[in-house]
């Protein structure tokens, strides 16, 4: 009987060891699956899941493309070597009248974003509310002018309308953020504001609104022109400031100017 007990004892030890190995592997896999995307300010780089990441994006505005062609366009961008898609969000298309929203058909932004992820690409979402985009009224709904003419400012009626819009949009977008399992790595606040005004309090108000509705983790950024006054007026801490440039520009000069702000 002592031999049998020894066998059972050895078997029991083996089972315990295997259980510990499996549980440690499981916990390691879980911790390794934590998704993150952030700016490493000390090393001037983006970090995605612990690795340095560089994206090359294709501008693709879902609201300009019949939804039947979305997948074709995404595949074309990927075939051209892109690993990311960037798109604006056209507020005026989604809310043609106050409080009446449309997220169907060519405006089904959730479907578009999910298609990007299906093809293993990440997405940069340019929310605005002003987007320019060579789009009517820069994406602002025309009915705003019945409430205020002081758009792109901290004027209370404008900010109220913006707040209601962001609160409507955010529940659709938040589950699609990278940290939540989606493809969205960054969200843009306003667009080239430094070419329009110089009210950092306005950009700060938008930043706070976006943080309240999109969470604390997603990278929020601004984009501005390359001239000194555009960068000075557009870049607002703590948002990541980015800069427009063309192939003909002296990038050393542009980046030196950008780094001053």
Rosetta blueprint (number, residue, H / E / L):
1 X L
2 X H
3 X H
4 X H
5 X H
6 X H
7 X H
8 X H
9 X H
10 X H
11 X H
12 X H
13 X H
14 X H
15 X H
16 X H
17 X H
18 X H
19 X H
20 X H
21 X H
22 X H
23 X H
24 X H
25 X H
26 X H
27 X H
28 X H
29 X H
30 X H
31 X H
32 X H
33 X L
34 X L
35 X L
36 X L
37 X E
38 X E
39 X E
40 X E
41 X L
42 X L
43 X L
44 X L
45 X E
46 X E
47 X E
48 X E
49 X L
50 X L
51 X E
52 X E
53 X E
54 X L
55 X L
56 X L
57 X E
58 X E
59 X E
60 X L
61 X L
62 X H
63 X H
64 X H
65 X L
66 X L
67 X H
68 X H
69 X H
70 X H
71 X H
72 X H
73 X H
74 X H
75 X H
76 X H
77 X H
78 X H
79 X H
80 X L
81 X L
82 X L
83 X L
84 X E
85 X E
86 X E
87 X E
88 X E
89 X L
90 X L
91 X H
92 X H
93 X H
94 X H
95 X L
96 X L
97 X E
98 X L
99 X L
100 X E
101 X L
102 X L
103 X L
104 X L
105 X H
106 X H
107 X H
108 X L
109 X H
110 X H
111 X H
112 X H
113 X H
114 X H
115 X H
116 X H
117 X H
118 X H
119 X L
120 X L
121 X L
122 X E
123 X E
124 X E
125 X E
126 X E
127 X E
128 X E
129 X L
130 X L
131 X L
132 X L
133 X L
134 X L
135 X L
136 X H
137 X H
138 X H
139 X H
140 X L
141 X L
142 X H
143 X H
144 X H
145 X H
146 X H
147 X L
148 X L
149 X L
150 X L
151 X L
152 X L
153 X L
154 X L
155 X L
156 X H
157 X H
158 X H
159 X H
160 X H
161 X H
162 X H
163 X H
164 X H
165 X H
166 X H
167 X H
168 X H
169 X H
170 X H
171 X H
172 X H
173 X H
174 X H
175 X H
176 X H
177 X E
178 X H
179 X H
180 X H
181 X L
182 X L
183 X L
184 X E
185 X E
186 X E
187 X E
188 X E
189 X E
190 X L
191 X L
192 X L
193 X H
194 X H
195 X H
196 X L
197 X L
198 X L
199 X L
200 X H
201 X H
202 X H
203 X H
204 X H
205 X H
206 X H
207 X H
208 X H
209 X H
210 X H
211 X H
212 X H
213 X H
214 X H
215 X L
216 X L
217 X L
218 X L
219 X E
220 X E
221 X E
222 X E
223 X E
224 X E
225 X L
226 X L
227 X L
228 X H
229 X H
230 X H
231 X H
232 X H
233 X H
234 X H
235 X L
236 X L
237 X L
238 X L
239 X L
240 X E
241 X E
242 X E
243 X E
244 X L
245 X L
246 X L
247 X L
248 X L
249 X L
250 X L
251 X H
252 X H
253 X H
254 X H
255 X H
256 X H
257 X H
258 X H
259 X H
260 X L
261 X L
